[in-house]
Structures are given as structure tokens and as C-alpha cells.
Amino acid sequence: MLARMPLTRRRTLASLAAGAAALGAPAWLRAATSVSADRFALGVASGQPRADGMVLWTRLAGDGLPDAVEVRWSVARDESMRDVVARGSETAHAADAHSVHAEPRGLEPGRWYWYRFDALGAASRVGRTRTAPADDASATLAFAIASCQRWDAGFYAAWRHLAAEPLDLVIFLGDYIYEYGARQGGVRATPGGAVRSLQDYRERYALHRSDPDLQAAHAAAPWLVVWDDHEVDNDYAALQGQDLDPGFAQRRAAAYRAYWEHMPLPKSARPRDVELRLYDRFAWGRLALVHLLDDRQYRDPQACPRPGRGGSNTVALKDCPSLLDERRSLLGAAQERWLADGWSRERAWNLLAQQTLMSRFSWRDPAVEPTYWTDGWDGYPRSRERLLRGMLAAQARNPVVLGGDVHTHYVADLKRDFDDPKSPVVASEFCGTSITSESLPQARIDAALPFNPHIRFGRGDRRGYMSFRLDARRLQCELRVLDDARRADSAIATAARFVVEDGRPGAQPG
């Protein structure tokens, strides 16, 4: 519970006020009263926008909470919360960490709303959210992708800047928390040891949720969320942990439960034993269909791990023939079929939101000795081929792959045959850097880029996110990078701009 976190009321109020002041925020992004900041110290969030509604989230905090608490919610057309159009209540249970997942419906499509929670005489801050456009409506979409926010690696200045952008949607692509214990030399302290139990995971989420800049980003726009590995355990695959612990299934079940408790996910997504379905589709009018994938829960274990270990390795293809096993999948057979059956030919764009770099990335000259990291798509090349074949067979319009995980800004061309320079580009890829988590030395990335000519941009020396503007004619991307993620007041800049034109796969400098 929050009482075990190193947060006092005074520190919480001061950090919230500092974050709001730094943003120059409007009323709906500023903290509420002191009593509100106590019971709603973990902020508010919204997610999964549909044409008629969305999910609203909060979690009650503080000492002395009853086992069951009535939490009222309201949705208004204005940020002053005078023009209320929907209201209701949910019961926050101690068994669910007093989390709330409200699901208003019957709202107007394609418009902004504001929302607030009330409980125990306290009111939350006001958050802003929106519905998706109607299925037959023309639309534009401003969105960002982000991932990998290790607490002790830096401050969340990237979230402060993202919250100030005029975005319709944030897509978070994994590693919301890290399960590691404290490390020496961290930019800020991570209390406690390695995360393993349900209580451990709850406390780690509460730590992250206490950050005012992250709270501001959640309060600014609805999110789509998916996990990667660190929400459970580094490099885990399905029911196998990195250290091959026979009790890993219990740990995964605890991690999945805490994830649901702290994300704007519907009540129907509540985990059942060790399973939580995250993959889903979200339409944005006639403009786009977002396919949200899960590449952790259903994958086969990584090929050719280190002796006595699970998880990833970097191997030469000649030393690991099982990489080419047709049966191995990153998504699992059911999710592969679901994706193949769901590509859109009617909407102008197909956005594939998943966790990691999809383009092939060989660390050595592939003509001499192809060498791959086995945790990403290079560890499952036949699964990648099936995905791209299915996309082409479905004649998916303007497919764009979005990813994270590798803590590096990559912009790449996806090809059916990466060994053939004449092989046509079939999709565009944007893989974003991290919010705080550190990358490989830039010199190592630079040394490998000549072996991967389909990658148009690769920089891992700066933290940040990617920001997009989409209409029926083009996708515009800005690669946003902080001056220094170790500074809470870091400025931000645009490292590069790229454009994808309708009907022309592949990103061009923009």
C-alpha cells in the first residue's frame, strides 16, 4: 500500500504543485486541494477510447481506507465540470488495491471530455479525455509513442513535454515499471529490493504513479497500453522466467494483477489466473485502425539461451539453427491468426503497435556471419515473415509498425527479403527511444548500421519519445529527444523529422 512508500503528504503536494507549475498547465492539469492530493495521490488516467466512451481510472491512496469505498465519477463537456453529461459510481475494493475502472458509455463520438472522481470527502484532479471519431467519420490523429521508464535512470521530463503537446492519444509500448532492486549511482532512489510479490508490484507502480510529470501525461489524453518484459521479469517468455524459476507462474499472475490494477483497462480485462488479454483493435474513424499486440504472454521461449538460463542471447545464425524453426512464434498461433484476419483495406492507415524493433538488425555483416539478438523479432524470423505475408495478402492500406523496447530511435523500411536490395518496401517502421532507460553506446549502434541499410535512422544516445500527426494523405513524425534525462528540468528538441505518404511505404526525411 502507499503507506509503505517513502511519500509524505507534504512531499506529494509539493511535487504535484511543482509539476503543474513547470507545465504552465491549464486548470484540468493542476493538482486539486490538499485532501484531494492525499486520497488521489496517484492521479487519474483514461484509456481505450471508443466512439461512445472510454475507461476512466484512479486508485485511492493513504492510510485508513475501508475495505470497500464508494467512488463517484463524473464526465463533463467543460473543464470546470459544470456541464456534466455522465456520472456513476464504482466500489473500490482493498482486494483490487482500491483501484477504480469506470466505463462511461453513450458519449458523443469525436469530442473532448473532462472527468473527475470523488470519494471520502475528497475530489481528484480533473483529467481530460476524448472519444474516438465515429466509424464513418473523416478524421485526423495526433499521437505519441513512448516506452521504458526505469525510475532510477532519470527523471520524467519527457512526460512533462509530452503532456504539453496537443495530442489525441498516447500509445505506451511497454516497461512501465522495472522489477529490479535499487542500484548504486541511480539518479533517484528505488526503495526496496527486487519485485516479486503482488505487494511488491503494487508498491512499484505506486512509486511511478507518484511522479507529477507522469500524472500530467495521463491526465492530458487517453492512453492505449501494452506491456513488455519488465512489468514481470526481464526477458520472460510466456510462463518461463529468465532464471528458470519453477514458481514463475505465480509471480506472473501477481504481476498481471498489479498491471490491471494500475492501468486504464476495462473491468473485463481483470486477469484470470495467469492470463490477461491485452491485444485488441481500436478504430479512429475512417482514418486508421490501431492493432495493439502482446509479444510476451504467448511467445515461445527464446532460442539458444545461455547455459542454465532463460531469456535472450546474441548469437550467430550458424550456431543457432533453431532460429529458423517454422513453428516458433513471437505472438502465438491464436494472436497471429487474429492479426492476419483483421488488417483493414477500408481505413487509410493500419498502425501496428507492438513492443520492439521489427526490422532485421544484424550486429555483423549478414553476408559473412549474420548475428542476431534473440529476444526481439530477429529471434522469431519465421513469425515475422508470416506477419508480413498476411499483411500483404490482406492488402492492408498503409501499414506502419510502432515499437519501443530497445531504447533507441530507429526509423526503418520493412521488407519481405532483407538480403535483397531490390526487394520492395512493404511497410514503414518507427521504433522509439526510452523515457529514461539507458541504451547501448552510440558507437556500437553506428558500427552496426552499415550492415542494415534498410534502417534510415538510428540514435540511442538521447531519451525521449516520438510524436506523430496523421491525416488521410500522410504521416508526419518528430523524433523528440531530451537534453539530459538526468535533469528534471531538461529541455527537449527534435532530432529528426520523417514523413510517410499515402500509398508509398517507407519513411522519407521530412
N, C-alpha and C positions, 0 to 999 in steps of 0.2 A: 504494500500500500504506500501511498505517498508519504505517510508519516515516517517511513524508514528512509526516505530520500533526504539528502542534505539540502533541504529547501525550507527556509523560514518564510513566514508571511511577508516580512519586510523585504527580503531578497526577491521574492516573487513579484511583489508590487513594483519594486524598483526596476527589475528587468523588463517587465511589461511596459512601464512608462518610457524607459529608455528606447525600447524597440519602436514604439509608436512615434516618439519624437523624432527618431532618426529617419523614419519614413516620411515625415511630414504628412501623416495619414489623415484621411477623412474620418468622420465620426465612426463609421462602421468598422474601421480598422483599429480604433483606440480601445484600450482597456476600459472596463466599467468601474464600478465602485470597489472599495477595498473588500467588502464582504463578497462581491461577485468574484473577485480575483482569488479569494480563498476557496470557495466551493467549485469554481470553474477555472482553477489554476492551470489546467491542461488544455484550455482553449476549446474551440469549436471547429468543425470541419463539415464539408459536404462532398458528395461524390456520386458517381454513376448517374449522370444526368440523362433523363429520357425526355420525350416531348411533353409529358404530362406531370413530371415530378423528378425527384431525386432522393438520395439518402442524406439525412442530417445526423451528425454525430457529436457527442460530447462524452466526457467521463467525469463524474463527481469526484472531488478530492477533499482531503482534510480529515481531521480526527472526528470520532464520534458519530460516524454515519450509521443510521439504522440499516438492518439487513435489506430492507426494501424501501425505496424512496420514490414518490411520485414526482416526475419531472415533466413539466409542461413545455410545449414548444409552440411557436407561432411563426408564420410566414407572412410577409407584407410586401406590398409593391414599392414601398419607400423605406429609406434607411432610418428615418425617425420612427418607424414601426407604428405609424398611425393607421395606415390603410391595410389592415390585416385581412388576408384572403383565405387563410387556412390555419387551423390550430388543433391541438390534440395533446395527449399525454402518454407517456410511457413509464413503466416501472423499472427503475434502475436497481438491480439485484447485486448483493455482495458477491454471489457466485459468479457473476459476469464482470467483476471489478467495478461495479456501479457504472458500467458503460451504457450508453443510450444510442439506439439506432432507429430513428424515426423516418417514416417513409410517406411524406405528403403526396397526394395524388390529386388529379383534377385541376392542375395548374395550366396556365396558358403556355403554348409552345413558343420557343424562341424569344424569351424575355428574361430580364434580370429580376431577382427577388432578394429580399433580406430576411434573416431569420434570427431567433433568439431562444434561449432556454431559461426556465425559471424553476427553482427548487429551494425548499427550506428557507424561504425569505430572501434568496439571492437571485440575481439575474446575471446571465452570461454576457460577454461582449456580443455585439451584433456582427454576424457574418454575412457575406454576400455570396449568392449562388445564382444559378440560372438553369433554365430548361433547354433542352436541345430543340432545334427547329423541327417543325412538322415534317413528316417523311416526304411530302411532295413540295416542300418549300426550297427555293433557291437560298443560298447562304454563303457566308464567309466564316472562317475559323482562325482565331489567333490562339496558339497553344505553345506550351513549352514541355520539354522532356528533361528529367533530372534523375539522378541516382546516386547511391553510395555516399552516405553522410556520416562517416565514422566520427564519433563525438570528440575523441581526444586528438584528432588530426588537425582540427581547425575550428574556426567559428563559422556561423551560418550567414555570413554576409551575402552569399549568393541568393539565399532565400529573401533577404531584405530587398535586393534589387529586383528579383523576380516578382515579388508582391507588388512592386510599384509599376509593373508593366500592365498594359490594358489587355489581359488575357481572358479568353473564354474558358480555358481548360488547362489543367496541369496533368501531365501523364508521368507518374513516378514508376520507375522501371527496376526497382529492387535495391536491397541493402539499406533499408530504413534504419535498422539498428545493426550493431556488430556485437557478436556474442563474446568477444574476448574480454579478459580482465584488464585491469589497469596496466599501463606500460610506462616505463621511465621516460621522461622527456616529453610527455604529451603536452599539447598546447593547453588543454584543460583536463581536469581530473575526471576519471571514470570511477565512481565508487563501486566497491565490491569486486568480487572475483569473476571468473568465467561464468556465463549464464547457462543454467541447465534446467532449473525447475520452473514451474508455472509462475511462482512468486518472483523468481529472478527475472524472467522475461517481462513481467508486468512492471517491475521497477525500472528496467532498462528503457522500456517505452515511455514511462513517466518521465524519466530523465530527459529524453529527447523532446517530448511534448512540452516540457517546461521552457524551451527556448523561445524567446519572443519573436525572433525573425521567422522561425518555422511556423509559429502560430499565425503570424501575419499572412504567410503564403497560403495556409489552409483557409484562413478567413476571407481571402480575396477572390477565390474562384473554386468551382468544383474540381475534384481530382478523380482520375482513374488510377488505380494502384494494382501492382503485382509485385510479388516478392522475387528475390534471388536466393542465394545460399545463406547469407549471414543472419537473416531472420531466424535461422535454425542453427546451422553449423557450417563452417567453411567447406565448400566443395561437396556437400552431401548430395547423394543421388537416390531419389525415391526413399526407401527405408534403410539405406546404408549410410552411416556416418563416416567421416574421414578416418577416425581411429578404430573403426570396425566394432564399436561397442554393441554387444548383443541386446542391450536395453535401449537402443536408439529410437525405436518406435514410440516409446513412452515420452522421450524428450521431444520428438517431432510433434506429438499430439499436444504437448504443453505449449510449444512454440506457435503452432497453428491457432490454438485457442487464444493466446495473447494477441496474436496478429489481428484476428477478427475483432477482439475487444477494443482495439485501438485504431481501427480503420473505418472510414465511411462506407461500410459494406452492409447489405441488407440483412435482416434477421434470418432470411432463408439460407444465407451463406454460413451460418453457425457451423463449426466443424462437427463432423460425425466421426467419433473415434479419431483415426489418424488422417482423415480426408477433409479437404476444404476445396471445393471447386472455385477457381478464380477465372479460368478462361471464359471469355464472353465476347459479345459484339455490341457496338454502340453506333447508332446511325446519327449523322449530322445533316439532316435534311437530304436534299439531292446531291449534296456536295461530297460527302465522304462516309465511308464505313470504317470504323476502328475495330480491328481484330486484336484482342488482348490475349496473349498467350502465357502459359505457365511451363517453363522449361526445367523445373526442378522436381515436381511431385511424381512425374510419371516416367522419367528417363531411365535408361539402362545405366548401370554403373560405368564409370569411365574406363576406357581400355588401357591396359598396360600400366597400372599404377606402380608406385614404388613398392619394393618388397615389404610386406607386412602392413601396408597402409591402403586405405581407400583414397578417393579423390583424384586430383589432376596430376599430370606429369607432362613434360615436354619431350617428345620422342621423334626419332626419325622413322619415316614410314616403313623403311626396310626392316626395322626392328619391331614393328607392331602391326603385323598383317591384319589383326582383328579390327583395326580401324575401318577396314573396307567391308566388314561383315554387313550384308544387306539387312539383316534382322535388327540391327541396333538402331534405337530411336532416341532422340532428344525429347520428343513430345509425347511419346506413347502412341500406340496404334489408334486409340479412340480419338485423341485430340488431332492427330494427323488427318483422319477422315473428316472430322468436324471442320477443320480449316479448308480442306480441299473442296468440300461441299458448299462453302459459304462465301467464296470470292464474289464480288459484285461486278457486273457489267453495266449496271444501270447508273450507279453513282459515279461521279467524276474521278474519285480517288479512293484507293484502298490503302489504309495506313495500318501496317503490321507492327504493333507494339509488343516487343519481347525484350529479353533481358540482356543480350550480349551481342558482340560483333558477329554478323552472319557471313561476311565476305571471308574468303580464304586468306589466311595470313601465315606464310611460311617464314620461319626465322632463318632459314638458309636458302640458298639458290635452289628452287624446286627442280631445275633441270639437272642438278647434281645430286642433292640429298634433301628432299622435302622434309621439313621438320615442323611439327605442329604441337600446339598446346591442346590437351585432350579434354579440358572442361567445357570449351565452347563448341561452336558448330564444326570446327575442324576435327573435333573428336567424334563427330557423327556425320561424316560427309554424305553417306547414302540417305540419311534422313533429310539433309539439306537438299539433295537432288530431288527427292520425292516432293518436297515442298515447292520447289521452283517448277517442276514439271506440272504439278497440279495447278499452280498459278497460271501457267501458260495455257494449259488445257481449258481452263475456265474462262480464258480471255479477260482476266481481271484488268480493269482500267487503272492505269497509272499507279502501280504498286510502289509503295515507299516503305522500307523497313526502318524501324526506330529501335535503338538499343542503348545499353549502358554497360555496366559491369567492369570494363577494362580501364576505367579512369583516364581515358584519352579521347580527345575529339578526333573521330575518324569520319571522313566523307568518302564513299566508295561506290563503285559500279558493281552490281551483282550480275554475274554471267553464268550461263549454263556450263561453259568449259573454261576454267581459269587458265588452262595451259595453252589455249589457242588465242593469240592476239586478235584474230579476226572474228572470234565468237561474239555474237551481238550482246549488247547490254539489255538485260531483261527487267531490271528494277534498280531503283536508287536506294542508297543506304546512308543513314545519319546515325552515328553512334556517339553519344555524348560523354564528355568527361564527368568527373565526380563533383559533388558539392564540397567535400573536404578530403576524401581518401586519396592517398598518395599513389602515383603512377610509377612506372619504370623510368630510369634515366632517359632523357630525350635522345642522348647519343645512341642508345641501344635501338630505339624506335627508328631513328634516322638510318642506322645501318641496315635495317631490315626492309625499309620502304622500297629500295630498288628491286627487291625480289617480288614485289607485289604491285605491279604497275596499275592495277585496277583501283588502287586506293589513291584518291586525289588529294587527300589532306590527312596528316597525322601529327598531332601535337599532344603530349601528355604532361607538359611542364606547368600547366595552369589549371586551376579548378574553376568550375562554373556550371553552365547548362546551355542548352540550345533553345532558341526562340524562333517560332515559325509564324508565317502569315500565309493562309491558304485561300484561294478562290478557284473558280472553275478553270481558269487559264493557267495558273502557275502556283508553285510552292516556293516561298522565299524563306531562307534560313539564315539566322545570325548565330555565330559561334561566340557565346558570351564567356569572358574569362576575367577572373579577379586579378587584381594586382598581387594580392597576398592573402590567402585564406587563413593565415595565422593571425590576421588582424580583423577584429570585429567591425572596424570602420573602413574596410578595404573598398577602394573604388573598383569600378568594372569597366571593361572595354569590349569592343567587338574584334575578335581575332581575324575573322574572315566572313564573307557572305557567299551563299550559293543559291542557285535557282534551278528548279526542275520545271520544265514546260510541259503543258498538257500534250500527251501523245509522243513525248520524246524522253524515254528513260535515260537516266544518268544526270548527275548534277553538274551544272556549269558555274564557273565563278560569277558572282553577281554583285 
